[in-house]
Amino acid sequence: MTHTYRTKGTCSRQITVELDEDNTIQKVEFLGGCNGNTQGVARLCVGHKAQEIIDLLSGVNCNGRGTSCPDQLSKALKEALELQKK
């Protein structure tokens, strides 16, 4: 499953995640944001279960914004898992 999420409150504008049938992350792509950091976060997520990454990244705050690119990735993964249930 490939899911595209429009971010809110971050420099990145969009995140695309690809999950396999076991909800293991196969690919993460950020559009915008701090290029090196988003590439690093994306690479670290590949091969891990979506729920594991949600638990790790949810609530990460960037400079008092109340969210961050990693936090937005957790929201993108939550949304993808919810859509898979339907």
N, C-alpha and C positions, 0 to 999 in steps of 0.2 A: 504494500500500500504506500502510495506517495501522498503526502499532505502538505499543503502550503498554508502558512500562517502569517498574517500581517501583524507585525509587532506594534507595541504601544509604549511610548515613553523612552525609547532608546535610539541610538544612532543608526542601528541596523533597521531596515524597513520591512524585511520579509525573511522568513526561515522556511526552508523546504526540508522535510524529513522523509526518509524512506524506511519503512519497517517491514520485516518479513512476517510470515504467518505465525511465528512464535513471539512477536513483538520485540525482536532483536533489531537494533538500529543498524541499518546497512549503509546509510549515507545521511549527512547533514550539510546543508548549504545555507550560508547567510548572505543576504543582499545588503550591502552597506555595513557600517560598523567599523571597528578597529580591525583591519584586515588580518594581522598576525594573530591577535587574540581569538578572533572568531574561527580562524582556520585551526588553531590549537584546540579549542573547545570541541569543534566538530570532529577532529581526528580522535580525540580521547573518548568520544561517545560511541564510535563505531565498534560493533561487536558486543555491546552491553544491552541489557534489557531496558526498555523504555522506562519502566517503573523505577529501576535503580537510579537512572539519570534524573528523573523527576525528583526523587528523594534527595539526591545530592545537590541539585542546583536551585531548587525552589527557594525563593526568598533572598537570593544574592542581590545585594544593593550596590548600585554604581553612583557614587558621589551624591548620595541623599535623594536620588530620583524615586526611590521606592521600588525600583526594578532594575534590571540589567539585561544584557544579551543572554547570559546563562539562565536567568530567571525566565525570560521570554521563551527560551528553548524548552524549559520545563512546561510552560503553558501550552506551547505548540504540541508537545508530546502528549499532554493530558487530553487536549482536544482530539488528537489523532486516535488515542485509545477509546475515547467516548464514541467517535464516529464508527470505529470498528465494531463496537457492541451493537450498533443499530442494524 
